[in-house]
């Protein structure tokens, strides 16, 4: 069973899941910020809600392959074959996606490994958010495969049972329920899909909020929160889980421009929070993080430097460069150079 978490909005049957997921994937971020998938008494039920280092190519190698022909492909293929993939959580292989006649992805391939903090960057409209939705199972690729812990996913999240990994997707907007309190927003998954008593859920909600540096806001409505606080509430909702379960599956969080619309200070707060809930960090309470890996779509240089270790650069629907964050500004790839400098002169045209 795969559990794609975090907080639920309403149950979907197999028959209506495709249309609802398509509606979400079309951009109705106000309606969804994550989702969960459960197997219940012999039939599938999907609950959707508002909340969903693989160095195959070094930066210089990528530049050489893209711009100087294919002389290194044989060498790189051997590197891939000898690579230990036991820690790979998510893999996209030659993924294509179009919307009507508009080609968005044209053969995207990469791996997300245990413990990684990965950023997806590139010009607007190149398919970054589409990649997240495909990983999350809200969109099915037209061609290519997505593997979750080594098992191929067929179609959308309702199409096949997988196991061993939770996937949370946090959209740009906090997507909080306006009519619900912060407590009800953060604890929605548990209120609807667990046997935990209300007072116990309330304690777990407080712990999740405290982990992202928020205390005493449980009874507030979203309209009473600042933009940065809403982002932190959404993050708290994405990391909450049922503490009564014997075992908690590892979770990968996907962030779609988490600092969009925030001032520099609020952005820094959110960037540090993303780090803090990772297994290599410590949350606002000083406790070790629980998120095994995360992927961030961003345009912000501050997010790249503070919250990301490895970068994937998408351009015209392909990964044209990947490397560690410190290699970003020194890359000889002309596309990366132009993006890093913000120059109007270069391969990227608007």
C-alpha positions as CSV (number, residue, x, y, z in Angstrom):
1,X,0.0,0.0,0.0
2,X,1.2,3.4,-0.8
3,X,0.3,6.4,1.3
4,X,0.5,9.7,-0.4
5,X,0.0,12.2,2.4
6,X,-0.8,14.6,4.1
7,X,-4.2,16.0,5.1
8,X,-7.4,14.8,3.4
9,X,-10.2,16.7,1.8
10,X,-12.7,14.1,0.6
11,X,-12.6,10.4,-0.5
12,X,-12.4,9.5,-4.1
13,X,-13.4,6.2,-5.6
14,X,-11.5,4.5,-8.4
15,X,-14.2,5.6,-10.8
16,X,-14.0,9.4,-10.1
17,X,-10.4,9.7,-9.1
18,X,-9.1,10.4,-12.6
19,X,-11.4,13.3,-13.3
20,X,-10.7,14.9,-9.9
21,X,-7.0,14.4,-10.2
22,X,-7.1,15.9,-13.6
23,X,-8.9,18.9,-12.2
24,X,-6.3,19.3,-9.5
25,X,-3.5,18.9,-12.0
26,X,-5.0,21.6,-14.2
27,X,-4.0,24.0,-11.5
28,X,-6.8,24.3,-8.9
29,X,-4.2,24.7,-6.1
30,X,-6.8,26.3,-3.9
31,X,-8.4,22.9,-3.6
32,X,-5.4,20.7,-2.9
33,X,-2.0,20.8,-1.2
34,X,-1.5,17.1,-0.7
35,X,-3.2,13.7,-0.8
36,X,-3.2,10.3,0.7
37,X,-4.0,6.9,-0.7
38,X,-5.3,4.0,1.4
39,X,-6.4,0.4,0.9
40,X,-9.6,-0.1,2.9
41,X,-11.4,-3.5,3.3
42,X,-10.5,-4.8,-0.1
43,X,-11.1,-1.7,-2.2
44,X,-9.0,1.3,-3.0
45,X,-9.9,4.7,-1.6
46,X,-8.0,7.9,-2.3
47,X,-8.2,10.8,0.0
48,X,-7.3,14.2,-1.4
49,X,-6.7,17.3,0.5
50,X,-5.1,20.7,0.9
51,X,-1.7,20.4,2.2
52,X,0.7,16.3,-2.3
53,X,23.0,12.1,-4.6
54,X,22.4,10.9,-8.1
55,X,25.4,12.2,-9.9
56,X,24.8,10.5,-13.2
57,X,25.9,13.7,-14.9
58,X,28.3,16.2,-13.4
59,X,27.9,19.8,-14.5
60,X,30.9,19.7,-16.9
61,X,29.9,16.3,-18.3
62,X,26.4,17.4,-18.9
63,X,27.6,20.5,-20.8
64,X,29.9,18.3,-22.9
65,X,27.1,15.8,-23.7
66,X,24.5,18.5,-24.6
67,X,26.7,20.8,-26.6
68,X,29.6,18.7,-27.9
69,X,28.0,15.6,-29.1
70,X,27.7,12.2,-27.6
71,X,31.3,11.2,-27.1
72,X,30.8,10.6,-23.3
73,X,27.6,8.7,-23.4
74,X,29.3,5.3,-23.4
75,X,31.4,6.3,-20.3
76,X,28.4,7.7,-18.5
77,X,26.2,4.6,-19.2
78,X,28.9,2.5,-17.6
79,X,28.8,4.8,-14.6
80,X,25.1,4.3,-14.3
81,X,25.3,0.5,-14.6
82,X,27.9,0.3,-11.8
83,X,25.9,2.7,-9.6
84,X,24.3,1.3,-6.4
85,X,20.6,2.1,-6.7
86,X,19.6,0.6,-3.4
87,X,18.9,4.1,-1.9
88,X,16.9,5.4,-4.9
89,X,13.4,6.4,-3.7
90,X,12.0,7.9,-6.9
91,X,13.1,7.6,-10.5
92,X,11.8,9.2,-13.7
93,X,12.9,7.5,-16.9
94,X,12.5,9.3,-20.2
95,X,9.3,11.0,-19.2
96,X,7.2,12.8,-21.8
97,X,4.1,15.0,-21.2
98,X,2.0,17.1,-23.5
99,X,-1.1,19.2,-23.0
100,X,-2.9,19.3,-26.3
101,X,-0.3,20.3,-29.0
102,X,2.0,21.8,-26.4
103,X,4.9,19.6,-25.6
104,X,6.0,20.2,-22.0
105,X,8.4,17.3,-21.1
106,X,10.6,15.7,-23.8
107,X,12.4,12.9,-22.1
108,X,13.1,13.8,-18.5
109,X,15.3,11.3,-16.5
110,X,16.6,11.6,-13.0
111,X,16.7,9.8,-9.6
112,X,15.9,11.0,-6.1
113,X,17.9,9.2,-3.4
114,X,17.5,8.7,0.3
115,X,18.7,11.8,2.2
116,X,18.8,14.2,-0.7
117,X,17.7,17.8,-0.9
118,X,17.1,18.3,-4.6
119,X,16.1,21.5,-6.5
120,X,14.5,21.7,-9.9
121,X,15.2,25.0,-11.6
122,X,14.9,26.5,-15.1
123,X,13.0,29.1,-17.1
124,X,9.3,29.5,-16.6
125,X,7.1,27.1,-18.6
126,X,9.7,24.4,-18.9
127,X,7.8,21.7,-17.0
128,X,9.1,22.0,-13.4
129,X,5.7,21.8,-11.7
130,X,4.5,19.2,-14.2
131,X,7.4,17.0,-13.0
132,X,6.2,17.3,-9.4
133,X,2.7,16.4,-10.3
134,X,3.9,13.3,-12.2
135,X,6.0,12.2,-9.3
136,X,3.1,12.7,-7.0
137,X,0.8,10.7,-9.2
138,X,-1.6,13.5,-10.1
139,X,-0.6,13.3,-13.7
140,X,0.3,10.3,-15.8
141,X,3.2,10.6,-18.3
142,X,2.4,10.2,-22.0
143,X,5.5,8.1,-22.3
144,X,8.3,7.0,-20.0
145,X,8.1,5.5,-16.5
146,X,8.1,6.6,-12.9
147,X,9.4,4.2,-10.3
148,X,8.7,4.4,-6.6
149,X,11.3,2.4,-4.6
150,X,12.0,0.3,-7.6
151,X,8.4,-0.5,-8.5
152,X,6.8,1.0,-11.6
153,X,3.8,3.2,-11.2
154,X,1.1,2.6,-13.8
155,X,-1.0,5.8,-14.5
156,X,-2.4,7.8,-11.6
157,X,-2.1,7.1,-7.9
158,X,-5.2,4.9,-8.0
159,X,-3.9,2.5,-10.6
160,X,-1.5,0.4,-8.6
161,X,-0.6,-0.4,-5.1
162,X,2.9,0.5,-4.1
163,X,4.5,0.3,-0.7
164,X,7.2,1.8,1.5
165,X,7.0,5.5,0.7
166,X,4.7,8.4,1.5
167,X,4.8,11.4,-0.9
168,X,3.6,14.9,0.1
169,X,3.0,17.7,-2.3
170,X,3.0,21.3,-1.1
171,X,1.7,23.8,-3.6
172,X,2.6,27.4,-4.1
173,X,-0.4,28.7,-2.2
174,X,-0.9,27.5,1.3
175,X,-4.3,26.3,0.2
176,X,-5.8,26.4,3.7
177,X,-9.5,25.9,4.3
178,X,-10.7,29.4,5.0
179,X,-13.6,28.3,7.2
180,X,-11.5,26.0,9.4
181,X,-9.1,26.9,12.2
182,X,-5.4,26.2,12.1
183,X,-5.9,23.2,14.3
184,X,-8.6,21.8,12.0
185,X,-6.5,22.5,8.9
186,X,-3.3,20.8,10.2
187,X,-5.1,17.9,11.8
188,X,-7.6,17.2,8.9
189,X,-6.0,14.0,7.9
190,X,-6.1,12.6,11.4
191,X,-9.7,13.8,12.2
192,X,-11.0,12.1,9.0
193,X,-8.8,9.0,8.7
194,X,-7.5,7.9,12.1
195,X,-8.9,6.4,15.3
196,X,-7.1,8.9,17.4
197,X,-9.2,10.8,20.0
198,X,-9.7,14.5,19.4
199,X,-7.5,15.5,22.4
200,X,-4.6,13.4,21.2
201,X,-4.9,14.8,17.7
202,X,-4.8,18.3,19.2
203,X,-1.5,17.5,20.9
204,X,0.0,16.1,17.7
205,X,-1.2,19.3,15.9
206,X,0.6,21.4,18.5
207,X,3.8,19.4,18.1
208,X,3.7,19.8,14.3
209,X,3.1,23.5,14.6
210,X,5.9,23.9,17.2
211,X,8.2,22.0,14.9
212,X,7.8,24.8,12.3
213,X,8.1,27.5,14.9
214,X,4.4,28.3,15.4
215,X,2.8,28.3,18.9
216,X,-0.5,29.5,20.1
217,X,-2.1,29.8,16.7
218,X,-4.3,26.7,16.8
219,X,-7.6,28.7,17.1
220,X,-6.9,31.3,14.5
221,X,-8.4,31.3,11.0
222,X,-6.3,31.5,7.9
223,X,-7.4,35.1,7.3
224,X,-5.7,36.0,10.6
225,X,-2.3,34.8,9.5
226,X,0.4,36.4,7.4
227,X,1.6,34.9,4.2
228,X,4.7,33.4,5.8
229,X,2.6,31.9,8.6
230,X,0.3,30.3,6.1
231,X,3.3,28.7,4.4
232,X,4.4,27.3,7.8
233,X,1.0,26.0,8.6
234,X,0.9,24.2,5.3
235,X,4.3,22.7,6.1
236,X,3.1,21.6,9.5
237,X,0.1,19.9,7.8
238,X,2.5,18.1,5.4
239,X,4.6,16.5,8.1
240,X,1.8,15.4,10.5
241,X,1.2,11.6,10.8
242,X,-0.8,9.1,12.9
243,X,1.4,8.4,16.0
244,X,-0.7,5.3,16.9
245,X,0.7,3.4,13.9
246,X,3.3,0.7,14.6
247,X,5.5,1.8,11.8
248,X,5.6,5.1,9.8
249,X,6.7,4.9,6.2
250,X,9.4,7.3,5.1
251,X,8.2,10.5,3.4
252,X,9.4,12.5,0.5
253,X,8.1,16.1,0.3
254,X,7.7,18.0,-3.0
255,X,7.6,21.8,-2.7
256,X,6.3,23.9,-5.6
257,X,7.9,27.4,-5.2
258,X,7.5,27.5,-1.4
259,X,8.9,31.0,-1.1
260,X,6.9,32.6,-3.9
261,X,5.4,35.9,-2.8
262,X,7.3,36.1,0.4
263,X,9.7,38.9,1.5
264,X,13.4,38.0,1.9
265,X,13.1,37.5,5.7
266,X,10.0,35.3,5.5
267,X,11.7,33.4,2.6
268,X,14.7,32.7,4.9
269,X,12.3,31.4,7.6
270,X,10.6,29.0,5.2
271,X,13.9,27.9,3.6
272,X,15.4,27.1,7.0
273,X,12.2,25.2,8.0
274,X,12.5,23.1,4.9
275,X,16.0,22.1,6.0
276,X,14.9,21.6,9.6
277,X,12.3,18.9,8.9
278,X,14.8,16.9,6.8
279,X,16.5,14.0,8.4
280,X,19.8,15.9,8.3
281,X,18.3,18.8,10.2
282,X,16.6,19.6,13.5
283,X,13.2,21.3,13.8
284,X,12.3,24.3,15.9
285,X,12.0,22.1,18.9
286,X,15.5,20.7,18.4
287,X,14.2,17.3,17.4
288,X,15.7,15.4,14.4
289,X,13.8,15.8,11.2
290,X,11.7,13.0,9.7
291,X,11.5,13.8,6.0
292,X,13.9,11.4,4.2
293,X,14.2,13.5,1.1
294,X,12.7,16.5,-0.6
295,X,12.4,18.2,-4.0
296,X,12.0,21.9,-4.4
297,X,10.9,23.8,-7.5
298,X,12.2,27.3,-7.3
299,X,13.4,30.4,-9.1
300,X,14.9,32.0,-5.9
301,X,18.7,32.1,-5.5
302,X,18.3,32.3,-1.8
303,X,16.3,29.0,-1.8
304,X,19.0,27.4,-3.9
305,X,21.8,28.4,-1.6
306,X,20.0,27.7,1.7
307,X,17.7,24.7,1.1
308,X,19.2,22.7,-1.8
309,X,22.2,20.4,-2.2
310,X,21.8,19.1,-5.7
311,X,20.2,20.8,-8.8
312,X,18.4,19.7,-11.9
313,X,18.1,22.2,-14.6
314,X,15.2,21.9,-17.0
315,X,15.1,23.6,-20.3
316,X,12.7,22.9,-23.2
317,X,11.4,19.8,-21.4
318,X,14.8,18.1,-20.7
319,X,17.3,18.0,-18.0
320,X,20.2,19.8,-19.6
321,X,22.4,20.1,-16.5
322,X,22.7,18.7,-13.1
323,X,25.2,19.2,-10.3
324,X,25.8,20.2,-6.8
325,X,24.7,23.7,-5.6
326,X,28.2,25.0,-5.3
327,X,28.8,24.1,-9.0
328,X,25.8,26.2,-10.2
329,X,27.5,29.6,-10.5
330,X,30.7,28.2,-11.9
331,X,29.2,25.9,-14.6
332,X,30.5,26.3,-18.2
333,X,27.0,25.4,-19.5
334,X,25.8,28.5,-21.4
335,X,22.2,27.9,-20.4
336,X,23.1,27.7,-16.7
337,X,25.4,30.7,-17.0
338,X,22.7,32.8,-18.4
339,X,20.1,31.7,-15.8
340,X,22.5,32.3,-12.9
341,X,23.5,35.8,-14.1
342,X,20.0,36.9,-15.3
343,X,21.5,38.0,-18.6
344,X,19.2,38.7,-21.6
345,X,21.9,37.3,-23.9
346,X,22.1,33.5,-24.3
347,X,20.2,30.4,-25.3
348,X,17.2,31.1,-23.2
349,X,14.8,33.4,-25.1
350,X,11.5,34.9,-24.1
